Amino acid sequence: IISRVFKPSVCKNFLRHTNVRRFSSATPHTSGLHSDDETKVTRPFSSKPAYPFLLIDYILNGPDSSSDGRVTTYNGKEVFINDKKLMEEVCDAMTVGFSRDGLRFHISPYNDKPVISYEPSNPKLEDMTVHLPSLPTGSKIQNLAMSSLPVRDKDWVVGVKLSGYGLSLCRPFGNSKWININTMSQCINPLSSLMFSKTDQRFYIPSLGGNFLCYLDLNSKEDDEPKYIDLEFDNLPKSVIHELADVSSCSRTDHLVESPTGQLFLVKWYGEDLDDITSLMRVTKRFMVYRENEESDDLEKTMIYTEDIGDLCIFVGHSEAFCVPASSSRGLKPNCIYFVGDNFGVYDLTTITCTTFYYTGDEVPLRKLDFPYWPPPIPLY
């Protein structure tokens, strides 16, 4: 399945030459190149590149100032993109670069109903368009999670996290009605994301303080309240305790993510407010990752701080967080977190380095607040 998730769209002549221009424009011309260079160049990156993260990888590992002047990096942490077309391609690579095997989510412009579209590359699987019921007037979906790929089964469940504290479940091929969960403001973190654990067969969302996991069973009923699991953070290193003091004034969101092998990671995303003269802007400061201890059970999960997630990459935004092996797609860097939303960037757990993308034209971090940032993830196992 992993090979399908990252299947390129069209890539017959990809990286055919050694002298490849990583930064393309949206036109079929190699704008900005000297005539001698044009004969050496193919265009691996267009508005819909086959391997979008090769562009991100090149920017992260390129010189502090690109030869064409379109990228300037300061201190290895702030990447200023000086070209609007390149900025758009970076945004595209960081948001819609993953086809996720034909899985899409959008709000219908005709009736404002949520719609899930599924066009799998496997011809044995059924193309499907699922129209979910209307949500209450004024509701806004922050995050969507599913118990599996779309399937015509009455037990298939879709969960949504609404802005604020709202949680709802729906069985599109069952009674096709929203099951509204009774949540209190202190129960869940309003900015954290809902996820589904295939291993535990539960929907999870962190509590406001991050010391509990709220969970919903697949058979949850109208007005049920979330149940809770304790999170115990085991033997934090002294260095981490000092770092926690350093981020004590930061805002934080928590995101639970499950690896292809079923291991759970809790990702804590810290951001700070900076003054850009005319207004305040939120900038990512750091991430902390905790992995589930093997001795965890259904009533308590022991989480251990880690700076090593191996070959995995984690993706966080307002859609369900997910992770995949870096080796499954060209350009992905292992042991890294790719993030979008208020900021776009990459956090390297190995070097504890946070690289944030800026657009020189605005002099603020790249941001995109449309839902979803990442397409809804599919199970990889």
N, C-alpha and C positions, 0 to 999 in steps of 0.2 A: 504493500500500500504506500510505503514511503516514496517509492519511485514514482507513483502516480501523483502524489501530493506536489512534488516539485518537477513535474513533467514540463519541459519547455514547450512554448507555443510553436514557433517556427525557428529553426536554428541550423540550417543546412551548412552555412559557411561560418559558423561561430568560431571566433578567434583563429581564423585561417592563417594569419600572418603573425609574426613575432612582434612587429611594431604596430600595436593596436591602440587606437584612440579610445579611451574608456569613456570620455565625455562626449556624448553625441548631442546634436540639436534635434528639434522636432521636425526638421525638414530633411529631405533626402540628400542635402549637400553637406560637405564637411566644412562648415563655416569656421573661419578663424584659423585655418591651417595654411601654411605655406604651400605653394604649388608642388614643391618637391616631396612634401609629406603626403599629399593626397593619394598618390599612387600606392602608398604603403598601408593605407588605412581601410579597414572594414568597419562597419557600424554595429557592434554588438549591443549597444544601448540605444534604444529608441524610446518612444513614450510607453511602449510595453515590451521591455527587454526580456529575453529568454531566461537569463540568470540575473535578476535585478541586484542581488547583493554583491556581485562582482564590482559594481559601481561603488557601493558603500565601502567595500574592502579596499578598493584603489584609493579612495579619498582618505581613508583612515591610515593607510600605509604609504601614501605618496609624499612628496617633498612638502616642506612648509609653505612653499609658494609654487603653484603649478606653472609650467612654462608659458601657458596661454593667459595666465593671470585670472583665471576663473575661480580659483580656490586659494584661500590663504588660511594657514593654521597658526594659532598662537598657543604656545606652551603645550602643544599636543592635546589640548582640551577644548579649545574653541575653534570650530571650523567655520570660516566665513565664506559663503558662496556668493560670488560677485556677478553671476550671470543668471538672469531670470529663468531662462529655459532650462539650465542645469538645475536650478532650485526646484523647478516643477518635476524634473526627472527624479531627483532625490526624494521628493515627497511621494511620487508614484512608486518608486522602488520600496519605500518604507511602509507603504499602505496597501497598494493593490498589486504588488509584485508577486504575491502568492496566489495562484489560481485556486488552491485548495481543492483541486480535482472537481471544479465546476460548482462549488457550493457558494451561494450568494444570499445576502439578506438585504431587504430594502422595505421602505414604507410606500405603499401604493399611492400614487398621486391622485387616484380617482376616488378612493374611499378611506384613505389614511389607515388601512389595515396593514399589519405586518405581513410580509411575504417572504417565504424561503424558497429559493430556486436551487435545483440540484440537477446538474447535467454531467454525470460521471463519464470519465474517459473509457471505462470498462463497458463494452457494448452489452454485457450480460446483465448490467444493472439498469434499473428503470429511471429515465428522466422524470423529474417530478417538480411540480410547482404547488406549494402548500400555502394557502391563504389562511392565516390565523384570524381568530375573532377580533373584533374591534376592542380597543382598550378604552377605559373611561376617558371622557373628554378632558383634555389638558395633560394626559399622561405622556411621559417621554421615556422611551426605552434607553437605559444606560448600557445594558449588557444582556446578552442572550446566550444561553447554554442549552445543549441537547443531550438526551440520554444515549443517542447513537446517531449515525447518519440517517437522513430522512428515509423512512420505510413505512409502507402501508400496513401498519400494525396498530391495533387499538391501545397497546401498551407503550408506544413511542411517546415520550414526554418532552415538551419544550418548556424551559423555564426562562423567565425574564426578571431582571432587576430593573425597577423603575427609578427615576430620579427621586432622591430622598430615601425613604425606607420601604418602598413597596416591593413585594415579591409575589409573583403569580406563576402558576403552572397550567399547562394545557395539554390535553391529549387530542391532537388534531384529527386522528382517525377513531377516537373514542366518542365522547360526548361533545367534543369541540367547543368547550366553554372554559373560560378562565377560572381557575381555582385560586381565590385570593387568600394569601396567608396573613394571619394576624400578627404583625410585627410591632414592637414598641421601639421608640426612638433610641433607647439605650442598647437595643439588642444587636444591631448590625451597623457596620461602618457604611455610611451613605455613599462613600466614594470608592469603596472596594468592589470587587467583581464577584459575581456568582459563577461557580464552576460545577461540572459534573465529574465525579470520580467513577470510572468504570470498575475499578477494583472494589470500592465500597458500595457501589450502586446507590449513591446519594448525591444530592446537590449540597454544596458547601458555600458558605460565605463567612469571612472573619467577623468577629464582634468589633464593637467600636474601639475597645482598648487593645484588641489583638491578642487577648489571653484565652479566648474561646473560639471554637468553630461552631457556628450555627448550621444545622443541617435539616434537610427536608427529604423524607423518603419518597419513593416513586408513587406510593399510594396515599400521599397526603390529601386531606380533604379540606373543603371550604372552612375558613376561619381557624384552621389548625395553627398552633403556634410552633415556631422552630424549636427543635431540641438542641442540646448543647453538648459539646465535647471539650474537656479541659485541654489546654495546651501548656505543657511543661517545658520550659527552656533549660536544657541541661548544661551545667558546667560552662558558662560563658567565659572565654579567655579574658584576661585582664585588659588586653588591648581593645577588645570589643566593648568592655564596660566604659573605657575612656571615650571611645567613639560614640557611644550612646549619649554621653554627656555633651558631646560636640553637636549632636543633632537634636538636642532637647527642645530647641526653639523652632524646629522645622515642622511643616505639615507632613502627614504620612498617610499612605494608603497601603493596604495589605492585599496580596493576591496569592491564592493557592493555585498550584499548577501540578499536574500529574505527568510523569515521564512516560515514554513508550513502554517501559517495563513495569509501570504501576507505582513507582515511588513518588511520594508527595513532597513538594517543596513549598515553603512559605516565603514569599518575596515581600520584603518591606521596602517601600519606595519613599524616599525622603526628598522634600523640596523646600527651598527657602525663597523668601520674597526679597527681590532686589529693586532698588530705585534706579530707573532709567531716565531720570530728570522729569519727564512728563507724566509718568505713571509708574505703578508697581508691576513687576513681572515675576512670575514663578519660574524658578530655574531648578532643575534636578541637581541635588547635591550628592547623593549616593544611594546605593542599594545595600541591603543586607539579606542574605539567604540562609534559610534553615531547612535542613532535610529531616524527614521523618525517621525516627529510630525504628529498627526492626522489631523492638519489643513493644511498640505501641499496640493498643487494643481499641475496641469499640467505644470505650468510655473515656479514654485518655490517650493523647498522642504526645510523645516526647520528641521535641524538636532540637536538633543539634546544629549549632552555627557552622557554616562551611563557606569556604572560598574556592571550592573545587567541585564543580558539577560535571567534570569529565568532558566528554565530547559534545555535551548538550548545549543548546542555545535556548534561552527563555525569551518569550515575547510578551510584553505587557502593554496594554492600552485600555480603553473602556470596554472592549469586547473581552470574551473569556481568555485569560492568559493560557498560553500553551507552550510546549517545548518540543524540539526535534533534535536529532543528532546533526551536528555541524557537517558531518561527512555526507549528509543526504542532499546537499545542494552546494554548488560552487559559490564561493565568496563568503559563506558563513564562517564566523570565527568561533571556535569552541570556547566554552567557559565564559560566555558573554551574555549580556542582557540587552536586547534591542527594545527601545521604548519610543512610544509616540503619544501624542496628546498635547498637553501644554508645552512640551518640548519634544524634539526629535533627537535621538542620539543612540550611542552604544556605550554600555558600561562593561569594562573588562574586569572580571573578578580576580584574575591572576595578578594584575598590576594595580588594582583598586583605582582605576582611571576612568573618569566619566568624560566622554567626548560629546559635546552638544553642537548641533548644526544651527548656524545663523544665516539669515539672508541680509546681505549688506544694504540692500535697498530699504529695509525696515529697521535694521540694526537691533532686532530682537530675535529670540530663538524661533526657529520654525515651529509652527503649531498647527494642529488641525483638530477641531472639536466636533466634527461630524461623526455620527455613529454609522457603522462600526469602524473603528480604526483598523483593526485586523479583521479579515473575514472570519466568520465563526469557525473554530477549529474542528477537525474531524478526528476520531480515534485513530491512532496509528498502530493498533495491535488488535 
